[in-house]
Amino acid sequence: MHLSNSCHQFRCLRTLILGCPFRKLPDAVENLIRLRCLHINLNVEIEELPETLCNLCNLQTLNIDNGEYFKKLPQGMGKLINLRHLRFITNYFGWYKVKFPNGIGKLTCLRTLSDFNIGGKDDKEGCKLGELENLNQLQGSFKMRGLGNVVDVGEAQNAQLKKKIHLHDLELDFYVVGQLEEERRRRMENDAALLNALEPPPDLEKLSIKNVMGTTVYTNWMMSLTNLKSLNIVGCGQLECLPPLGKLPLLKELNIQGAYNVKKLGDEFLGIESENKSKKDDCHIINIFPNLRVLKIANLDNWEEWIGMGGKRIEEVEEEKGGNR
């Protein structure tokens, strides 16, 4: 049976799971007026969804599990006002092909938004960072991609991440495909300011910071994340020093990769103030990394010195200096 004909016959359908190798979802999908859940499976070769999908005002869940092919959400996504869950499953680089339209910010019922891809400055139809402002019901895990495209730091402030209090896992990824040298120079000054403006909710438990081009990732808000248990700093090749992460009281896992310009892990990294350096061996006075269990360090090509942690016991230490980038 042709899928288009099926759309006319199954008007009471609540859930549609596509697992066959379709290349196009027919415009007639708008006839499934009672559809609540649409799941596009791995074998479906659909690159984009038809605009008529946005007429399904009762749609609550949209799952897209074919990152190898999928490229574009429909421009009218903002009409899906009852959408609660928008999930993507894709490989890392496949994700950057997916284009988000303007209007995502109208989906104020969203509870799940697994990924959010930010359009470039010249992309008039692409989604901007400020669209997140009113999506305060988001919960669970949230990945933000393409942050290196953002020019205006004010957009980051407008996103109001700190109000997304139900998020527990946040990924801030600044990677941009094929960026010109002029843009890369701009980012050397802009990325750190942008990161500082992306203040996350205070009860966050896991944070990943990736591909920042500035010389620091130390922000005004980082030490206020007192519930943080896992921190990943990955691909920040221009980074020269690390924040005082030893002060984070509940941190259990720390992963640092690709900080090629970092030469020393010392007192600043441990969170030891200059006036207390003489006391750093007294664990009763200065308690650094009190809950750290796993420490992974890789590809710090210029790393020369590590001032130890005073006999601190860590269950798992993985060290890889140098190697392939």
Stockholm file with secondary structure:
# STOCKHOLM 1.0

chainA/1-325         MHLSNSCHQFRCLRTLILGCPFRKLPDAVENLIRLRCLHINLNVEIEELPETLCNLCNLQTLNIDNGEYFKKLPQGMGKLINLRHLRFITNYFGWYKVKFPNGIGKLTCLRTLSDFNIGGKDDKEGCKLGELENLNQLQGSFKMRGLGNVVDVGEAQNAQLKKKIHLHDLELDFYVVGQLEEERRRRMENDAALLNALEPPPDLEKLSIKNVMGTTVYTNWMMSLTNLKSLNIVGCGQLECLPPLGKLPLLKELNIQGAYNVKKLGDEFLGIESENKSKKDDCHIINIFPNLRVLKIANLDNWEEWIGMGGKRIEEVEEEKGGNR
#=GR chainA/1-325 SS CCHHHHHHHCTTCCEEEECSCCSCCCGGGGGCTTCCEEEECTTCCCCBCCGGGGGCTTCCEEEECCTTTCCBCCGGGGGCTTCCEEEECCCTTGGGGCBCBTTGGGCTTCSEECEEECCCTTCSSBCCGGGGTTCTTCEEEEEEECGGGCCCHHHHHHHCGGGCTEEEEEEEECCCTTCCHHHHHHHHHHHHHHHHHCCCCTTCCEEEEECCCSSCCCCSSGGGCTTCCEEEEESCTTCCSCCCGGGCTTCCEEEEECCTTCCEECHHHHTCCGGGGGGTTCTTTCCCSTTCCEEEEECCTTCCEECCCTTCCCSEEEEECSCCC
#=GC SS_cons         CCHHHHHHHCTTCCEEEECSCCSCCCGGGGGCTTCCEEEECTTCCCCBCCGGGGGCTTCCEEEECCTTTCCBCCGGGGGCTTCCEEEECCCTTGGGGCBCBTTGGGCTTCSEECEEECCCTTCSSBCCGGGGTTCTTCEEEEEEECGGGCCCHHHHHHHCGGGCTEEEEEEEECCCTTCCHHHHHHHHHHHHHHHHHCCCCTTCCEEEEECCCSSCCCCSSGGGCTTCCEEEEESCTTCCSCCCGGGCTTCCEEEEECCTTCCEECHHHHTCCGGGGGGTTCTTTCCCSTTCCEEEEECCTTCCEECCCTTCCCSEEEEECSCCC
//
